[in-house]
Structures are given as structure tokens and as C-alpha cells.
Amino acid sequence: MYKRPAISCLVLLALAFGPLGCGKAESDRKPTFAVEGRILEGTKPVANATVVFHPVGDTGVKPRGKTNANGVYKLTTYDGDDGAPAGSYRVTVELWATVHADAGPVNRIPAKYARPESSGFAAEVATGPTTIEPFVLKK
């Protein structure tokens, strides 16, 4: 007997607050600039690694990319290969793979590279297209 008013209230709430969404408004986005770089292990390219740029002194967005077969990544912040906002970053690298079918994925890269405070990698993104010097992983 009381189901209809309750459902009506839920529909009205969804219509009222639904457009607010969870993401950033287009106007809140920082300008981004094309960024690419390369991940190597010694002199060999590292394929399928995830690269994350952690902004220094900012809790904002974290641009990220995935390496191709040549170890090259292009960063994405909001859409496609849009790049990253200008600024200073600490950089992390991870390579998750399934070793055994019965176990979950494991990071194939030493754990220190997965933490911004211990990776030893840093980058500066300019207000224009930026090519980052290769990051070289050591075992």
C-alpha cells in the first residue's frame, strides 16, 4: 500500500541528484599536455607496465599510461592520450601478471618501484609536449 509513494520519492531523488555525478566537471579540469616516455629494464623495453605520475604537493589527478611492446607509454589524465597537467611528479611503475592459474596476479617489478616515495623516479611536465627520459629499472 505504501510502496508507490516510496518509489516516487526515490525517483525524484535520483532525478534531482543524478546530474551531479561523481566525476570532475569539465571546467574543473586542469589543462593537459602530451607526455610520452619509455620504461626499460637494463637496455630491454618493459611491455605492459602501468606507469603512474603522482603530483608532488598535490592530491589531484594522477595521470597514467601503459607501455607498449617497445616500452613506450603515453599518459592519460581524463580522456584518451590527453597527457598530463604541467608540474612536478614522482613516478611509479608496476607490471602485474598471473604466474599460476590458482593464484592472483603478482607485481613482476621490484616493490620499491610501486611506491612514489621509494621508486627514485621523478618527472617534470612542461606546458607543451613533453618527452620524459627513459626510466631504467634495476633488479
Secondary structure, DSSP 8 states (H G I E B T S, - for coil): --HHHHHHHHHHHHHHHGGG-SS--GGG----B-EEEEEEETTEE--S-EEEEEETT--S---EEE--TTSEEE-BSSSTT--B-SEEEEEEEE-EE-SSTTS--EE-S-GGGGSTTTS-EEEEE-SS-EE---EEE--
